[in-house]
Amino acid sequence: MKIGTDGVLLGAWTPIENNPYSILDIGAGTGILSLMLAQRSNAEQIDAIEIDEEAYEQCVENFENSPWSDRLFCFHAGLDEFVEEPEDEYDLIISNPPFYSEDYKTESEQRDMARFQDALPFEDLIEAASLLLSENGIFTVIIPFKEEEKFIALSKTFDLFPLKITRVKGTPTTKIKRSLLAFSFTKKTNFPIDELIIETARHQYTEDYIALTKDFYLKM
């Protein structure tokens, strides 16, 4: 499975100033976020959960072949199963949730509907984060910009408040496409909100994007 820009952005952007000891990656896919956080942090325990069998198997293989295999563990489970018997609290929870995109249309209406239902409901994700997050923990996600307002409002109902927001544009002239959001249990009136542009032209990356992601690309 190829690595998407969303995952790279979230893994590089996620704040780790609270020096997390334990990290949880919800909907890990092939494990890219967990691997990036293992590279960036000194966390001793990095758990990932993934429900799809093929992705889970690839995630386990990627963990085992990484320099941080002793710190990484993937559970083959759904979020509901994982939350039922929580054994740990986590100092950092990170998720690049599957979401239904209006751009995603196939010839099969049935397949489109299945894709929509596969999406992890934001409310389930936020509720799980609020249950599993430690007192001074941080919860981060990347979502479509058009969902930002709704996601923040939902998070407030679970006592999770914005800590940092970065809005992402593909180029200087395109609309904002994604929102990188960080939350904590501390309510802040002033928190940083900024904008990140990825490219000025095709494969001409901005200095900001290079500075953020250069540690994770072989060629940049």
C-alpha positions in Angstrom: 0.0 0.0 0.0 1.5 3.3 -1.0 2.2 6.1 1.5 -0.2 9.0 1.3 0.7 12.7 1.9 -1.9 12.8 4.7 -0.1 10.2 6.8 3.3 11.9 6.3 2.0 15.3 7.2 0.3 14.0 10.4 3.3 11.9 11.5 5.7 14.8 11.0 3.4 17.6 12.4 2.0 15.9 15.6 3.3 17.8 18.6 5.4 15.7 21.1 6.3 18.4 23.5 4.7 16.4 26.3 7.4 13.7 25.8 5.0 10.8 25.4 5.9 7.5 27.1 3.0 5.7 25.4 1.5 6.3 22.0 -1.6 4.8 20.3 -2.2 4.8 16.5 -5.9 4.2 15.7 -6.5 2.7 12.3 -2.8 2.1 11.7 -3.0 0.9 8.1 0.6 -0.2 7.3 2.0 1.5 10.4 3.5 4.7 8.9 2.4 6.9 11.8 3.7 4.6 14.4 7.0 4.3 12.6 7.3 8.0 12.2 6.6 8.6 15.9 9.1 5.9 16.9 11.7 7.8 14.9 10.7 11.2 16.3 10.1 10.3 20.0 11.6 8.3 22.9 8.2 6.6 23.6 8.7 3.2 25.1 5.3 1.8 24.2 3.8 2.4 20.7 0.6 0.4 20.1 -1.3 0.4 16.8 -4.7 -1.1 16.1 -5.9 -2.1 12.6 -9.0 -4.0 11.7 -8.2 -4.8 8.0 -6.4 -8.2 7.8 -4.1 -7.4 4.9 -3.1 -4.0 6.3 -2.6 -5.5 9.7 -0.2 -8.2 8.3 1.8 -5.6 6.4 1.9 -3.4 9.6 3.3 -6.2 11.6 5.9 -7.0 9.0 6.9 -3.3 8.8 7.2 -3.1 12.6 9.3 -6.3 12.7 11.7 -5.0 10.0 12.1 -1.6 11.6 14.9 -0.4 14.0 12.3 0.1 16.6 10.6 -3.3 16.6 11.0 -3.7 20.4 8.8 -0.6 21.0 6.1 -1.3 18.4 3.1 -3.6 18.6 0.0 -4.0 16.4 -3.4 -5.3 17.5 -5.7 -6.9 15.0 -8.9 -5.4 16.3 -11.6 -2.8 15.8 -11.7 0.3 17.9 -14.9 -0.9 19.7 -13.1 -4.1 20.8 -10.0 -2.2 21.9 -12.0 0.3 24.0 -14.1 -2.4 25.8 -11.2 -3.5 27.9 -8.7 -0.6 28.1 -5.5 -1.7 29.8 -3.5 1.5 29.4 -3.8 5.2 29.1 -1.8 6.9 26.3 0.1 10.2 26.3 -0.4 10.6 22.6 -3.2 9.3 20.4 -2.8 9.7 16.7 -5.2 8.8 13.8 -5.4 9.3 10.1 -9.1 8.1 10.0 -10.6 6.6 6.9 -13.2 9.1 5.7 -15.6 9.3 2.8 -14.4 11.7 0.2 -16.8 13.3 -2.3 -14.0 12.9 -4.8 -14.2 9.1 -4.3 -16.7 7.8 -6.8 -16.7 4.5 -8.7 -19.0 3.0 -11.2 -20.6 1.0 -8.4 -23.0 2.8 -6.2 -22.9 -0.2 -3.8 -19.2 0.1 -3.5 -19.4 3.8 -2.8 -21.9 3.1 -0.1 -19.7 0.4 1.4 -16.8 2.9 1.4 -18.9 5.4 3.2 -19.9 2.9 5.9 -16.3 1.7 6.3 -15.4 5.2 7.4 -14.7 5.5 11.1 -17.4 7.7 12.6 -15.7 10.8 14.1 -17.8 10.5 17.3 -16.5 7.0 17.9 -12.9 8.1 17.4 -13.2 11.1 19.7 -15.0 9.2 22.4 -12.3 6.5 22.3 -9.6 9.2 22.5 -11.2 10.8 25.5 -11.4 7.4 27.3 -7.8 6.3 26.5 -5.9 9.6 26.7 -3.8 10.4 29.8 -4.5 13.6 31.8 -1.8 15.6 30.0 -2.1 13.6 26.7 -2.4 15.0 23.2 -4.8 13.6 20.5 -4.1 14.5 16.8 -5.9 13.8 13.5 -5.9 14.9 9.9 -9.4 15.3 8.4 -11.0 17.1 5.4 -11.1 20.9 6.1 -14.9 21.0 5.5 -15.3 18.7 8.6 -13.1 20.8 10.9 -15.9 22.8 12.6 -18.0 19.7 13.2 -15.0 17.7 14.6 -14.0 20.5 17.0 -17.6 20.9 18.2 -17.9 17.1 18.8 -14.5 17.0 20.6 -15.7 19.7 23.0 -18.6 17.5 24.1 -15.9 15.0 25.3 -13.9 17.7 27.0 -11.2 17.7 24.3 -10.1 21.2 23.2 -7.9 22.5 20.4 -4.3 22.9 21.1 -3.0 23.6 17.6 -4.5 23.8 14.1 -2.8 23.8 10.7 -4.8 24.1 7.5 -3.3 22.5 4.4 -3.4 23.7 0.8 -2.0 21.8 -2.2 -0.8 25.0 -3.9 -1.0 28.7 -3.1 -4.1 29.1 -5.4 -6.1 26.0 -4.4 -8.6 25.8 -1.6 -7.8 24.5 1.9 -8.1 20.7 1.6 -7.1 19.3 5.0 -7.0 20.2 8.7 -4.3 19.0 11.1 -5.8 19.2 14.5 -4.3 18.6 18.0 -6.4 18.4 21.1 -5.9 18.2 24.9 -8.1 18.3 28.0 -6.8 21.8 28.7 -9.1 24.6 27.4 -7.0 27.3 25.8 -8.4 30.6 24.5 -5.3 31.4 22.4 -3.8 28.5 20.4 -1.8 28.6 17.2 -3.7 28.4 13.9 -1.6 28.5 10.7 -1.5 27.4 7.1 0.8 25.0 5.2 1.2 25.0 1.4 2.7 21.8 0.0 3.8 22.8 -3.5 4.3 25.9 -5.6 4.2 23.8 -8.8 4.2 20.0 -9.5 6.9 18.5 -7.4 8.2 21.9 -6.4 7.8 21.7 -2.7 7.6 24.7 -0.4 10.3 25.4 2.2 7.8 24.9 5.0 6.8 21.4 3.6 10.4 20.4 3.2 11.3 21.6 6.7 8.4 19.6 8.1 8.9 16.3 6.3 12.6 16.1 5.2 13.5 13.6 7.9 11.1 11.0 6.3 11.9 11.2 2.6 14.9 9.6 1.0 14.9 12.3 -1.7 13.5 15.7 -1.0 
